[in-house]
Amino acid sequence: AGSQLREIFDKINNLLSGKSVQTGRRTVSVTQHPQGLDFVYYKLAEKFVNQGEEEVASHRDAAFPIAVVASGIWEIHPRVGDLFLAHLHKKCPYSVPFYPAMKEGTSMEEYQRILGYQVNDSKMEQQDRFLKRMSGMIRLYAAIIQLRWPYGNKQGTHPHGLSYGWRWLAQMLNMEPLVDVTATLLFDFLEVCGNALMKEYHGQFWKIMLFIREDYFPRIEAITSSGQMGSVSRFKQFLEKCLQQKEIPLPKGTLQPSFWRS
């Protein structure tokens, strides 16, 4: 509910502002240790990314309540935003976007980790689980760039707004596609913030959508084998529907004004 989200936001904001906060039976404050604030900035940013990787990956609609809190905290405490991006880029290099090349002397296991895979006891995680985690993080990022905390003063601009999403999209399309990854993440990103980008960039946005369908999508298809067509088919249907209707629907789970009255 909206009222619960406000409580969570206020608690985090109070903690970062140096006030005492009740947690369980303890009262904590960042002033109790010289590095207290730095530590909390770091752990909070890490937690936001983990929520993308775990909660949003499992429940896609969760992107919006988490993102609106993260965006509001970022606006008041810019350090959290810097650290959020650092954690995000390390866990999901595709959020840069960047496809790391294998360097000489790097072990296969280490390289898999650099690509974002979890490796335990030399066993790499399954591809579908890997894609699910990457999707969760990209969906959270796509929600953050379009949302602002509704109770802020909104004097300035969004600390990391839609122009960053536009840049991410352009950079993705400047790189050669990767099997599975590119189709999945482009679909996730456009499904979550395509509507906001459409309203912001109008004709330019539709030019990019046409470019994807006419030029970029065939390149994705060319590297995809018949057993890997799931994400590619979903993305194709989405593209066709949006271009046909000249409209990108509001994403499922968007926080409506009525949410804040709950």
Salt bridges, closest charged atoms under 4 A:
GLU46 OE1 - LYS43 NZ 2.74
GLU53 OE1 - LYS91 NZ 2.71
GLU53 OE2 - ARG133 NH1 2.54
ASP61 OD2 - LYS252 NZ 3.56
GLU75 OE2 - ARG148 NH2 2.53
GLU109 OE2 - ARG113 NH2 3.55
GLU125 OE1 - ARG129 NH1 2.80
GLU125 OE2 - ARG133 NH2 2.36
GLU176 OE2 - ARG219 NH2 3.15
ASP188 OD1 - ARG60 NH2 3.52
ASP188 OD1 - ARG139 NH1 2.47
GLU191 OE1 - ARG60 NH1 3.62
GLU191 OE1 - ARG139 NH2 2.68
GLU214 OE2 - ARG213 NE 2.90
ASP215 OD1 - ARG219 NH1 2.68
GLU221 OE2 - LYS236 NZ 3.59
GLU240 OE1 - ARG213 NH1 3.47
